[in-house]
Amino acid sequence: MEREHVSVNGRKKPQERARTHREVADQLRARIRSGALRSGQRMPTQAQLADEFGVERGTVRQALRILQSERLLTNVSKGSPATVAPDPGTAPTGSDVLPQPTTVALAPRIADAFAVPHVRIDALCLTAASLTLAIGEPLRQIHTGRRKPAKIDVRVLLPDRDVGPAFPVPVAGRDHAGPVRERWLAVRNAQGQVLRHTLLSLRATHGIDVSVSFRALPLTPPVKLYLLNGTEALFAHYTLTRREEQVGEERVEVYDAEGTRSTLFAFAQGAGPRDTAFVRQSQLWFDALWETISSELVLTD
């Protein structure tokens, strides 16, 4: 006898295949837009939604957070049901959501990405500093038992040391070009090593199948890109600024990027045709770079 689930509108339906968090979000979004779930109405509990859609509660939480980011829901937490936001019909969605600095936006998105059994993160960046910082939150959740993915695959594209970065560079003269470049290289290697070590340690501590790969690009990327589980793309421009940097015993003016403070734009599959196309094309672009012009990267050089 097939198990039945009671939906939010009181109807019963047979159990179907497990849905993704994007599919759950799409269905709940449609109910809000149609008025089936009204402004100010409390949502069913996460347990009820998990039972209806035949998914884990973590999948439901991811779906609710998507709708919260689109300003369709408020009060999304583990302890109480969410509430449909006031006037949800005019709420921005997808790429219409206000962008935020990388230090604010990246960590919660990375943490949400760890709610699925197979976590996949691809990153194109200058040093991996932002990603290393952001990965700390899901690691804490794993160590406290709130997250337990079965597999984690991380791929990172970084600039090749032999080509030399277009930035950071001294504002004037070439006397400090070498030391500035070596300082960038030290940061690139150190951040990559920390990222690799912290993720690979999950094998021994939690039995998680982890893969962390780095490859080198023969160019300095003018943008940073994070692809999460193939369904979300976070994109930022590396805006250059002029500032002083300590190089050895001297203070040197350099042109450098505001990496951790770069404004991050979020695009998600299911948030509209333009968002969906951007996510898909970004993944194709990353895969092409990974498989063609990139080369093996050694973080100890």
Helices and strands as residue ranges (DSSP letters): E 4-6, E 12-14, H 21-34, H 46-53, H 57-69, E 73-74, E 83-84, G 88-90, G 94-96, E 100-101, H 102-113, E 118-124, H 129-134, H 136-143, E 151-159, E 169-170, H 177-206, E 209-217, E 223-228, E 232-237, E 240-247, E 250-257, E 263-268, H 273-291, E 295-296
